[in-house]
Amino acid sequence: MALINTGAGANAIGVQKGNKFYIVLLTLVATLGGLLFGYDTAVVNGAEKSLVDFYITPMLDPANYNSITAPIIHQYRTVFVVVLFIVVLIVCTLIVKLLTKKKGLPVSLIIILALIIWSYYFLTQALPTVAATIKDTADSIKGFVISSALIGCIIGGAAAGMVSKGIGRKNGLFIAAIAFLLSAVGAWRPEWFNVFGVMDVYSFVIYRILGGIGVGLASMISPMYIAEIAPAKIRGKLVSFNQFAIIFGMLVIYFVNYVIAGRGDAEWLRTEGWRWMFFSGVIPAFIFFVLLFIVPETPRYLAMKGRNEEALKVLEKIGGKEEAPIVLTSIQGTLHETNRPWLSYGGLVIIIGLLLSVFQQFVGINVVLYYAGNIFRNMGASTDSSLLQTIIVGVVNLVFTVLAIFTVDKFGRKPLMIIGSIGMAVSMLALGLSFYFNQQGIGALIFMLIYTAAFAMSWGPVCWVLLAEIFPNSIRGALSIAVAIQWIANWVVSFTFPMMNDNVGLVEKFHHGFSYWIYAVMSVLSAIFIWKLVPETKGKTLEEIEGFWKKK
């Protein structure tokens, strides 16, 4: 997963020494948004098998065709088309911003027209009746249900800039906290809180989308809040806590899932256990919601809204009365930064930003983070063992993420990214071969851990360092298109994995190895991309990096 370092507030809190305790307190509260980001997106890892057994498996029983299978498929098509339209409208909005209205509107209208034609075909085709076709459709629905939170992430991520600018950073985090709370409760008992007029499985999907909106908001606003509240000298370290919190949140929920799974047998886990995995999110979400009452709005936002006296009080509390007026003046001097068209520096910087986001997801990391339990069960592990092994994956992810944070300025961005890509390619190739030759065991687990370590020390945090550095200040808003594409790519990978991994024909030929070879190929392509196109930004000022694009 990724930290969205917006760069906002890069000059927010001057050079003051700061009230360290108060600053750390505010940072910890804001990083709860990051923790919930990791917690909410990874909770599905432990619940995935039970969700499938509870909602999807009954579809495959011919006796349930009229009562369960046909209605689920029919509503799936409708809900999927609605979701696709939302995602496409977000993409089209970004296209218009990128290409301007004159060029962007015609392109967007063509895309929307094509989607309308496809949707008509998709909605009007006959329902499948052959067992193999029903199985393929069930795999699609499985991917849709498991990855549903990511749809919300796309929406929340796209709205985060508008929300943070319109109602403030603090209120944006409040909305995220409420979304987390409602999602945890709704996903716990989707049939009790089904006010949407859909089948219970899609009530669950809607509540997961709501949680994803919270993730999307927090993914941008949490690091933005920290960046705008922190003194310049320690801003980088404090913002990096948010990345740590995301990975730590994943590790916490892996452990929570393991504990909950141990409370009952397989039948209890299928009917009740998965519910408590989602409901457990109420605890950190409620703590986050309550603690937000004690933190102030950021000085930069207050100054943007002309609330200078309030901004001054916050600055005094953070860094003392002597420096507060100086810092406020500094903030006011950055409020009128010029915004240039996104293509002012040519298309290369945009293309690199988009490809960084796409490759970060297409190498398959979120398959590991969301489906690790499924992968380990395919290796022959029991449910308990698979959840325990998932905890090991989480620990490795955390350790190597911290390692990357401390080495990115020493070894450089490109070497870490290329080495990470090679490590991922080799380990995914080996993992696919271990499945293909039915040699799953300790070796396959080691390949999985090597892959996780390789990603965590490279494409995880370092990708976001590059994205934060390569976009010049005057087109910083273009980062939003890279963020949106990252969430969309995340959704595509998570949605398609069950279709590749569980497809009957592919399983017969490749024994679950096919999808891992796809991710290995993507890892190789990512290494070539970094080597050929991405500039090294280590030790360069933002002005020097900006000059690189001007030369292009």
C-alpha positions, -999 to 999 in steps of 0.1 A, spaced: 0 0 0 11 35 -3 15 68 14 2 98 -5 27 125 3 9 155 -12 36 180 -7 9 203 7 22 225 34 58 222 23 63 256 38 36 253 63 55 255 96 87 273 90 118 265 110 105 266 145 118 242 172 83 233 182 65 219 212 76 184 206 51 166 228 21 185 213 34 179 177 39 142 183 4 140 198 -12 156 168 9 134 145 -2 102 163 -39 112 161 -35 119 123 -16 86 117 -46 67 131 -61 76 97 -32 57 81 -36 28 106 -72 25 96 -62 27 60 -41 -5 64 -66 -21 88 -97 -16 66 -81 -27 33 -64 -58 48 -92 -71 70 -107 -89 40 -76 -112 39 -88 -133 69 -125 -131 59 -121 -139 23 -127 -177 25 -157 -173 48 -172 -146 27 -169 -169 -4 -184 -199 14 -212 -178 29 -222 -158 -2 -207 -172 -33 -205 -210 -29 -243 -215 -27 -245 -201 -62 -228 -233 -75 -255 -256 -63 -279 -263 -92 -308 -265 -67 -303 -229 -58 -303 -215 -93 -337 -197 -92 -336 -187 -56 -299 -176 -53 -278 -179 -84 -299 -160 -110 -308 -131 -86 -272 -127 -75 -259 -126 -111 -287 -102 -122 -280 -77 -94 -242 -81 -99 -245 -69 -134 -265 -38 -124 -243 -29 -94 -211 -35 -115 -223 -12 -143 -232 15 -117 -197 12 -101 -180 12 -135 -198 44 -145 -187 61 -113 -151 51 -119 -152 62 -156 -167 96 -146 -138 101 -122 -113 92 -149 -130 115 -174 -129 144 -150 -91 139 -147 -88 136 -185 -105 170 -189 -82 185 -163 -52 170 -181 -61 178 -217 -83 209 -210 -120 211 -219 -114 215 -257 -95 182 -261 -106 164 -229 -144 166 -234 -145 148 -268 -122 121 -255 -144 117 -224 -176 116 -244 -162 88 -266 -152 68 -235 -187 73 -219 -205 63 -252 -184 32 -255 -193 23 -219 -230 28 -225 -228 4 -255 -209 -22 -236 -233 -18 -206 -263 -25 -228 -247 -57 -240 -236 -67 -206 -270 -61 -190 -291 -77 -217 -272 -109 -223 -288 -142 -212 -280 -155 -177 -255 -184 -177 -270 -218 -172 -240 -241 -178 -220 -251 -147 -186 -240 -160 -200 -206 -171 -217 -201 -137 -184 -209 -120 -166 -183 -141 -193 -157 -132 -190 -167 -96 -153 -160 -97 -160 -126 -111 -185 -119 -83 -160 -131 -58 -134 -107 -71 -160 -79 -70 -170 -86 -34 -135 -90 -21 -122 -59 -38 -153 -37 -33 -136 -14 -7 -112 -3 -34 -141 12 -54 -146 35 -24 -109 42 -23 -111 55 -59 -141 77 -50 -126 89 -17 -92 95 -32 -107 116 -60 -128 136 -36 -101 141 -10 -86 173 -25 -120 189 -28 -130 179 7 -98 190 23 -99 224 5 -136 230 10 -143 219 47 -108 215 60 -83 188 69 -97 181 103 -133 178 91 -121 156 62 -106 132 88 -139 133 107 -158 122 76 -132 94 71 -136 83 108 -174 82 104 -171 62 71 -149 37 89 -174 33 118 -204 29 95 -186 4 73 -174 -17 102 -210 -19 116 -227 -24 83 -203 -51 71 -208 -69 104 -245 -74 98 -253 -63 62 -287 -80 64 -297 -60 95 -287 -26 80 -298 -34 44 -316 -1 35 -305 -2 -1 -331 -26 -16 -305 -51 -28 -295 -86 -18 -275 -89 14 -242 -96 -4 -245 -63 -22 -255 -45 11 -221 -58 23 -205 -45 -8 -220 -10 -3 -208 -8 33 -173 -19 21 -173 8 -5 -182 33 23 -152 21 43 -131 25 11 -142 61 8 -128 66 43 -96 50 32 -94 72 1 -99 104 22 -74 93 49 -48 83 23 -44 119 12 -56 140 42 -37 122 70 -2 129 55 -14 164 44 -25 172 80 9 160 94 29 179 67 10 211 75 13 208 113 50 197 115 81 219 118 101 218 85 132 201 101 113 170 112 84 170 86 99 141 66 102 119 96 67 127 109 51 122 75 69 88 72 51 77 104 19 76 83 34 50 59 46 30 90 10 33 104 -5 19 72 17 -12 73 13 -15 111 -25 -14 107 -23 -43 82 -2 -63 107 -26 -56 135 -56 -69 116 -37 -100 105 -32 -107 141 -68 -99 151 -81 -121 123 -60 -150 136 -73 -145 171 -109 -144 160 -105 -174 137 -93 -194 168 -125 -187 187 -146 -213 169 -148 -241 143 -150 -238 105 -188 -235 105 -187 -207 131 -161 -189 110 -183 -193 79 -214 -179 95 -202 -156 123 -164 -153 126 -159 -132 95 -185 -107 108 -164 -100 139 -133 -94 118 -150 -65 102 -167 -53 134 -133 -52 151 -126 -20 131 -151 -2 153 -125 1 181 -98 20 162 -124 40 142 -141 51 174 -108 60 191 -99 80 159 -132 98 159 -130 108 196 -94 120 195 -101 142 165 -121 164 189 -89 174 207 -68 183 176 -69 217 159 -74 225 122 -40 231 104 -26 267 104 -23 266 66 -60 258 61 -70 285 86 -48 310 68 -63 300 35 -98 308 48 -86 342 63 -89 329 99 -55 343 108 -62 347 146 -71 311 149 -40 301 128 -18 322 151 -32 305 182 -24 271 168 11 282 158 17 296 192 7 263 208 29 243 184 60 265 184 58 293 208 46 330 207 79 344 194 80 325 161 43 321 155 39 355 136 70 348 115 56 314 105 22 328 98 37 353 75 56 326 57 24 305 53 6 336 39 34 340 14 28 305 -1 -10 308 -5 -7 324 -39 14 298 -57 7 298 -94 -10 267 -109 0 259 -144 -17 235 -169 -7 199 -162 10 195 -195 32 226 -190 63 204 -187 53 181 -215 37 146 -213 67 126 -201 64 136 -164 27 127 -165 34 94 -183 61 85 -157 38 94 -128 10 72 -143 33 42 -150 48 44 -115 13 41 -101 3 13 -125 34 -8 -120 32 -4 -82 -1 -24 -84 5 -46 -115 34 -63 -98 7 -79 -77 14 -67 -41 -22 -64 -31 -29 -99 -42 -5 -109 -15 -20 -84 10 -56 -93 3 -54 -129 -7 -25 -143 12 -47 -166 32 -61 -180 -1 -26 -185 -15 -14 -203 16 -45 -226 15 -37 -234 -21 -3 -245 -8 -21 -269 15 -22 -249 47 -52 -250 71 -72 -219 78 -53 -213 111 -19 -219 96 -27 -197 66 -36 -168 89 -5 -174 110 17 -173 79 -1 -141 68 11 -125 101 46 -135 91 41 -117 58 29 -87 77 60 -86 99 83 -89 69 64 -61 51 68 -38 82 105 -45 87 115 -40 51 93 -8 48 112 7 77 145 -4 61 135 14 29 126 46 48 161 47 63 180 38 31 162 56 3 185 87 7 216 66 10 213 42 -19 191 63 -42 157 57 -57 165 39 -89 189 12 -75 163 3 -48 135 2 -73 154 -19 -99 167 -43 -72 132 -46 -58 117 -53 -93 143 -81 -99 136 -96 -65 99 -96 -72 103 -111 -107 125 -140 -95 103 -148 -65 70 -146 -84 85 -168 -112 96 -193 -86 63 -192 -67 44 -199 -100 68 -228 -107 63 -242 -73 25 -243 -79 29 -256 -114 50 -286 -103 29 -291 -71 59 -284 -49 42 -261 -24 59 -261 10 84 -241 29 101 -231 -3 69 -215 -16 65 -196 17 101 -183 14 94 -171 -22 63 -153 -9 84 -136 19 112 -126 -5 86 -111 -28 71 -91 1 105 -79 13 115 -69 -22 83 -48 -27 85 -33 8 120 -21 4 113 -6 -31 80 0 -48 61 4 -16 75 35 0 100 46 -27 74 49 -54 57 76 -34 90 94 -27 95 96 -65 59 108 -71 63 135 -44 95 147 -61 90 145 -98 59 167 -101 69 204 -101 50 226 -76 31 245 -102 15 212 -115 14 195 -82 -23 189 -88 -14 164 -115 -4 140 -87 -42 134 -83 -44 116 -116 -15 93 -106 -33 86 -72 -66 78 -90 -49 55 -114 -31 38 -86 -64 30 -68 -80 19 -101 -50 -4 -109 -53 -18 -74 -89 -26 -80 -82 -42 -114 -56 -65 -99 -76 -75 -69 -108 -80 -90 -91 -101 -116 -70 -124 -94 -98 -148 -85 -107 -150 -122 -72 -161 -131 -64 -181 -100 -96 -201 -98 -105 -204 -134 -110 -241 -141 -91 -242 -174 -61 -223 -160 -60 -244 -129 -60 -276 -149 -31 -263 -171 -10 -243 -146 -21 -255 -111 -27 -220 -98 7 -208 -111 -5 -187 -141 -13 -154 -122 21 -153 -105 39 -155 -138 18 -125 -150 31 -105 -120 66 -117 -127 64 -103 -162 51 -70 -148 80 -69 -124 105 -73 -152 88 -46 -172 88 -23 -141 126 -27 -138 131 -18 -175 108 12 -171 127 25 -141 161 19 -158 151 36 -191 127 64 -182 128 74 -145 154 100 -135 174 96 -103 162 123 -78 185 114 -49 204 145 -37 187 169 -61 166 199 -52 131 202 -64 143 231 -86 169 208 -102 143 181 -109 119 207 -123 148 218 -146 151 183 -159 115 184 -172 121 218 -188 150 204 -208 127 177 -221 
